[in-house]
């Protein structure tokens, strides 16, 4: 049985723009639908979504034959949460609220088997196709993609140090939390926040590290891509469902 290749990680390393979608519905049916819509990656969220490991497992299974690579966001930069996501087959993780290089190192270590890290060893998990992939334990580290979130003023001050940590494949800048940290909660469009977002991607490009971001605003998304953001989530399943359902109801009820 062939070792599963991480297409998303390979694309980032090659400098290829990756267009994604945020998924917060916690639904396997929803994951199957959006996973085959043509996106390069789908983010399955557990930080701000009612998603637990059994739910994630169903979403990974439902989306695996689609166009998109699954990226999972654990609820926290925690080695136990990371281990559980990896064991059910996630190869790409987005770790929230990374403030400095030491926290980035901890994120990477949680995804690596010893001696490179502290990931616990399971010999018959879904990640290894229940023990059917020859050499999984020896090869797994190389296909894990670690993305870390820099989403505060403190994190931006440490941006180059975070990006330089070996094993960090990309840095995601969180506009909503960054806006709150900069004193503009609920207003990521504020000039100060936008300036910080542009400065962050400029600095990351200088050190050769892919930058990621999320926005549901098409004009913003295109601007961020122009600035150099490489993995860009251009919408969310919750927003697509609610806005389109509201618009449909309004057309018939007005």
C-alpha positions as CSV (number, residue, x, y, z in Angstrom):
1,X,0.0,0.0,0.0
2,X,1.5,3.4,-1.1
3,X,2.3,5.9,1.6
4,X,-0.2,8.8,1.5
5,X,1.4,11.9,-0.1
6,X,0.5,15.3,1.3
7,X,-0.4,17.3,-1.8
8,X,-1.0,20.5,0.2
9,X,2.4,20.5,1.8
10,X,4.1,19.8,-1.6
11,X,2.2,22.7,-3.2
12,X,3.2,25.1,-0.4
13,X,6.8,24.1,-0.7
14,X,6.6,24.7,-4.5
15,X,5.1,28.1,-4.0
16,X,1.8,27.3,-5.6
17,X,-1.3,29.3,-4.5
18,X,-3.7,27.2,-2.5
19,X,-7.4,28.3,-2.4
20,X,-9.3,26.9,0.6
21,X,-12.6,26.9,2.4
22,X,-13.3,27.0,6.2
23,X,-15.6,24.2,7.4
24,X,-17.3,24.7,10.8
25,X,-20.6,22.8,10.4
26,X,-19.2,19.6,11.9
27,X,-21.0,17.6,9.3
28,X,-19.7,14.6,7.3
29,X,-22.3,15.3,4.6
30,X,-21.2,18.9,4.4
31,X,-17.6,17.8,4.3
32,X,-18.3,15.5,1.3
33,X,-20.1,18.3,-0.5
34,X,-17.5,21.1,-0.1
35,X,-14.5,18.7,-0.3
36,X,-15.3,18.0,-4.0
37,X,-16.1,21.6,-5.1
38,X,-12.7,22.3,-6.5
39,X,-10.9,23.8,-3.5
40,X,-7.3,22.9,-2.8
41,X,-7.8,22.6,0.9
42,X,-10.6,22.4,3.4
43,X,-10.1,23.5,7.1
44,X,-12.0,21.3,9.5
45,X,-12.2,23.4,12.7
46,X,-12.5,22.3,16.3
47,X,-11.4,25.5,18.0
48,X,-14.6,27.4,17.3
49,X,-16.9,24.5,16.2
50,X,-18.8,21.7,17.9
51,X,-16.4,19.2,16.4
52,X,-14.9,16.3,18.3
53,X,-12.6,13.4,17.2
54,X,-15.5,11.0,16.0
55,X,-16.9,14.0,14.0
56,X,-13.6,14.8,12.5
57,X,-13.0,11.1,11.5
58,X,-16.3,11.1,9.6
59,X,-15.4,14.4,7.9
60,X,-12.0,13.1,6.9
61,X,-13.6,9.9,5.5
62,X,-16.3,11.8,3.6
63,X,-13.9,14.3,2.0
64,X,-11.0,12.0,1.1
65,X,-12.1,11.4,-2.5
66,X,-12.6,15.1,-3.2
67,X,-10.3,17.7,-4.7
68,X,-9.2,19.2,-1.4
69,X,-6.6,18.3,1.1
70,X,-8.0,18.2,4.6
71,X,-6.4,20.6,7.2
72,X,-7.5,20.2,10.8
73,X,-7.4,22.9,13.4
74,X,-7.1,21.4,16.9
75,X,-8.8,23.4,19.7
76,X,-5.3,24.2,21.1
77,X,-1.6,23.8,20.6
78,X,-1.7,20.6,22.7
79,X,0.2,17.4,22.1
80,X,-2.7,15.2,23.1
81,X,-5.2,16.9,20.8
82,X,-2.5,16.9,18.0
83,X,-1.9,13.1,18.5
84,X,-5.6,12.3,18.3
85,X,-6.0,14.3,15.0
86,X,-2.9,12.6,13.5
87,X,-3.9,9.1,14.5
88,X,-7.3,9.4,12.6
89,X,-5.4,10.4,9.4
90,X,-5.0,14.1,9.4
91,X,-1.6,15.1,7.8
92,X,-2.0,18.9,7.9
93,X,-2.7,20.8,11.1
94,X,-3.3,24.4,11.9
95,X,-2.2,25.2,15.5
96,X,-3.9,28.2,17.1
97,X,-2.5,31.0,19.2
98,X,1.3,30.4,18.7
99,X,3.0,33.3,20.4
100,X,6.7,32.6,20.1
101,X,9.3,30.2,18.8
102,X,9.1,27.9,21.8
103,X,5.4,27.4,21.2
104,X,6.1,26.8,17.5
105,X,8.7,24.2,18.5
106,X,6.2,22.5,20.7
107,X,3.7,22.4,17.9
108,X,6.2,20.7,15.6
109,X,7.4,18.3,18.2
110,X,3.8,17.1,18.9
111,X,3.5,16.0,15.2
112,X,6.8,14.1,15.1
113,X,7.7,10.6,16.3
114,X,10.8,10.3,18.4
115,X,13.6,11.1,18.3
116,X,12.4,14.2,16.4
117,X,9.4,14.8,18.6
118,X,7.0,13.5,21.2
119,X,4.1,12.0,19.2
120,X,2.9,8.8,20.8
121,X,3.2,5.6,18.8
122,X,0.1,3.7,17.6
123,X,0.8,0.8,15.3
124,X,-2.8,0.2,14.0
125,X,-4.4,3.6,13.6
126,X,-6.3,4.9,10.6
127,X,-3.2,7.1,9.8
128,X,-1.3,3.9,8.9
129,X,-4.4,2.3,7.2
130,X,-4.7,0.2,10.4
131,X,-1.1,-1.1,10.1
132,X,-1.2,-1.8,6.4
133,X,1.3,0.9,5.2
134,X,4.8,-0.5,5.3
135,X,7.2,1.8,7.1
136,X,4.6,4.3,8.2
137,X,6.4,5.0,11.5
138,X,9.6,5.8,9.7
139,X,8.0,7.9,6.9
140,X,5.2,9.7,8.7
141,X,7.1,12.8,9.9
142,X,8.1,13.8,6.3
143,X,4.5,14.2,5.1
144,X,3.1,16.1,8.1
145,X,2.3,19.7,7.4
146,X,2.5,22.1,10.4
147,X,0.8,25.5,10.1
148,X,0.9,27.9,13.1
149,X,-1.3,30.8,13.8
150,X,0.1,34.2,14.6
151,X,-2.9,36.2,15.6
152,X,-1.8,38.8,18.2
153,X,0.5,41.8,18.5
154,X,2.9,39.7,20.6
155,X,3.0,37.0,17.9
156,X,3.7,39.5,15.1
157,X,6.6,40.8,17.1
158,X,8.1,37.3,17.1
159,X,7.1,36.5,13.5
160,X,10.5,35.8,12.1
161,X,11.5,33.6,15.0
162,X,8.3,31.6,14.7
163,X,8.8,31.2,11.0
164,X,12.4,30.0,11.4
165,X,11.4,27.0,13.5
166,X,12.3,23.8,11.6
167,X,9.2,21.9,10.7
168,X,6.9,25.0,10.5
169,X,5.6,24.8,6.9
170,X,3.5,28.0,7.0
171,X,2.3,30.8,9.2
172,X,-1.4,31.7,9.2
173,X,-2.3,35.3,10.2
174,X,-5.7,35.4,11.9
175,X,-7.4,38.7,11.0
176,X,-10.2,38.6,13.6
177,X,-8.0,37.9,16.7
178,X,-5.3,40.2,15.4
179,X,-7.9,43.0,15.1
180,X,-8.9,42.4,18.7
181,X,-5.3,42.4,19.8
182,X,-4.7,45.7,18.0
183,X,-7.7,47.3,19.7
184,X,-10.2,47.0,16.8
185,X,-12.3,44.0,17.7
186,X,-14.8,43.2,15.0
187,X,-13.1,45.4,12.5
188,X,-10.3,43.6,10.6
189,X,-10.8,46.2,7.8
190,X,-9.4,48.9,10.0
191,X,-6.4,50.6,8.4
192,X,-4.1,49.5,11.3
193,X,-5.1,45.9,10.9
194,X,-4.7,45.9,7.2
195,X,-1.3,47.5,7.5
196,X,-0.3,44.8,9.9
197,X,-1.6,42.0,7.6
198,X,0.4,43.5,4.7
199,X,3.5,43.9,6.8
200,X,3.2,40.3,8.1
201,X,3.1,38.7,4.6
202,X,5.9,40.9,3.4
203,X,8.1,39.8,6.3
204,X,7.2,36.1,5.8
205,X,8.0,36.3,2.1
206,X,11.4,37.7,2.9
207,X,12.2,34.7,5.1
208,X,10.7,32.3,2.5
209,X,7.8,31.1,4.6
210,X,4.3,30.7,3.1
211,X,1.6,32.9,4.7
212,X,-2.1,32.1,5.0
213,X,-5.2,34.0,5.8
214,X,-9.0,33.8,5.9
215,X,-11.6,36.2,4.6
216,X,-15.1,35.8,3.2
217,X,-14.8,39.1,1.3
218,X,-13.8,38.4,-2.4
219,X,-12.2,41.8,-2.8
220,X,-10.1,41.3,0.3
221,X,-9.1,37.8,-0.7
222,X,-7.9,39.0,-4.1
223,X,-5.9,41.8,-2.4
224,X,-4.3,39.3,0.1
225,X,-3.3,37.1,-2.8
226,X,-1.8,40.1,-4.6
227,X,0.1,40.9,-1.4
228,X,1.6,37.4,-1.5
229,X,-0.5,35.2,0.8
230,X,-0.1,31.7,-0.5
231,X,-2.8,29.6,1.3
232,X,-6.0,31.6,1.4
233,X,-9.4,30.5,2.7
234,X,-12.0,32.5,0.6
235,X,-15.1,31.6,2.5
236,X,-16.8,29.3,5.1
237,X,-19.4,26.7,4.9
238,X,-21.5,28.3,7.6
239,X,-21.5,31.7,5.8
240,X,-22.3,30.2,2.5
241,X,-25.3,28.3,3.9
242,X,-26.7,31.1,6.0
243,X,-26.3,33.9,3.5
244,X,-27.6,32.0,0.5
245,X,-30.5,30.6,2.5
246,X,-31.4,34.0,3.8
247,X,-31.2,35.5,0.3
248,X,-33.5,32.8,-1.0
249,X,-36.0,33.3,1.7
250,X,-35.9,37.1,1.2
251,X,-36.6,36.8,-2.5
252,X,-39.8,34.9,-1.8
253,X,-40.9,36.6,1.4
254,X,-40.4,40.2,0.4
